[in-house]
Amino acid sequence: MSKLKITQIKSGISTKPNHRETLRSLGLKRIGDTVIKEDRPEFRGMVQTVRHLVTMEEVD
């Protein structure tokens, strides 16, 4: 199964509370943090919610 590499590129300060909570749920705390998650619809939906704050790459 492929994986997603998610990196936070912008701050969550002064964003909507649900965007901050989504970043925390993904495991991102500060700019430059990177997490590897399984490629599942739940994680893709979270990334879609905060797409302006993160970058996503597919990793094998």
TORKOL-4160 file (C-alpha; in steps of 0.2 Angstrom, whole numbers, padded with zeros to 4 digits, m for minus):
60
<pt num="1" X="0000" Y="0000" Z="0000"/>
<pt num="2" X="0007" Y="0017" Z="m0004"/>
<pt num="3" X="0009" Y="0031" Z="0009"/>
<pt num="4" X="0007" Y="0049" Z="0010"/>
<pt num="5" X="0021" Y="0061" Z="0015"/>
<pt num="6" X="0013" Y="0076" Z="0023"/>
<pt num="7" X="0023" Y="0092" Z="0027"/>
<pt num="8" X="0017" Y="0108" Z="0036"/>
<pt num="9" X="0022" Y="0123" Z="0026"/>
<pt num="10" X="0012" Y="0137" Z="0035"/>
<pt num="11" X="0007" Y="0141" Z="0052"/>
<pt num="12" X="m0010" Y="0136" Z="0060"/>
<pt num="13" X="m0011" Y="0152" Z="0070"/>
<pt num="14" X="m0025" Y="0163" Z="0065"/>
<pt num="15" X="m0034" Y="0149" Z="0056"/>
<pt num="16" X="m0051" Y="0142" Z="0060"/>
<pt num="17" X="m0051" Y="0130" Z="0075"/>
<pt num="18" X="m0056" Y="0115" Z="0065"/>
<pt num="19" X="m0040" Y="0118" Z="0054"/>
<pt num="20" X="m0029" Y="0118" Z="0069"/>
<pt num="21" X="m0037" Y="0102" Z="0076"/>
<pt num="22" X="m0035" Y="0094" Z="0059"/>
<pt num="23" X="m0016" Y="0098" Z="0059"/>
<pt num="24" X="m0015" Y="0091" Z="0077"/>
<pt num="25" X="m0025" Y="0075" Z="0071"/>
<pt num="26" X="m0012" Y="0073" Z="0057"/>
<pt num="27" X="0002" Y="0074" Z="0070"/>
<pt num="28" X="0009" Y="0091" Z="0064"/>
<pt num="29" X="0014" Y="0104" Z="0077"/>
<pt num="30" X="0025" Y="0116" Z="0068"/>
<pt num="31" X="0031" Y="0122" Z="0051"/>
<pt num="32" X="0043" Y="0110" Z="0043"/>
<pt num="33" X="0035" Y="0095" Z="0053"/>
<pt num="34" X="0033" Y="0079" Z="0041"/>
<pt num="35" X="0023" Y="0064" Z="0044"/>
<pt num="36" X="0021" Y="0048" Z="0034"/>
<pt num="37" X="0003" Y="0041" Z="0034"/>
<pt num="38" X="m0006" Y="0027" Z="0025"/>
<pt num="39" X="m0015" Y="0032" Z="0009"/>
<pt num="40" X="m0033" Y="0031" Z="0015"/>
<pt num="41" X="m0048" Y="0042" Z="0012"/>
<pt num="42" X="m0048" Y="0048" Z="0030"/>
<pt num="43" X="m0031" Y="0056" Z="0028"/>
<pt num="44" X="m0034" Y="0062" Z="0011"/>
<pt num="45" X="m0049" Y="0071" Z="0017"/>
<pt num="46" X="m0039" Y="0079" Z="0032"/>
<pt num="47" X="m0026" Y="0085" Z="0019"/>
<pt num="48" X="m0040" Y="0092" Z="0008"/>
<pt num="49" X="m0047" Y="0102" Z="0023"/>
<pt num="50" X="m0030" Y="0110" Z="0027"/>
<pt num="51" X="m0023" Y="0110" Z="0009"/>
<pt num="52" X="m0017" Y="0128" Z="0010"/>
<pt num="53" X="m0006" Y="0124" Z="0026"/>
<pt num="54" X="0002" Y="0108" Z="0020"/>
<pt num="55" X="0010" Y="0099" Z="0005"/>
<pt num="56" X="0007" Y="0081" Z="0001"/>
<pt num="57" X="0017" Y="0068" Z="m0009"/>
<pt num="58" X="0014" Y="0050" Z="m0013"/>
<pt num="59" X="0028" Y="0038" Z="m0007"/>
<pt num="60" X="0030" Y="0020" Z="m0010"/>
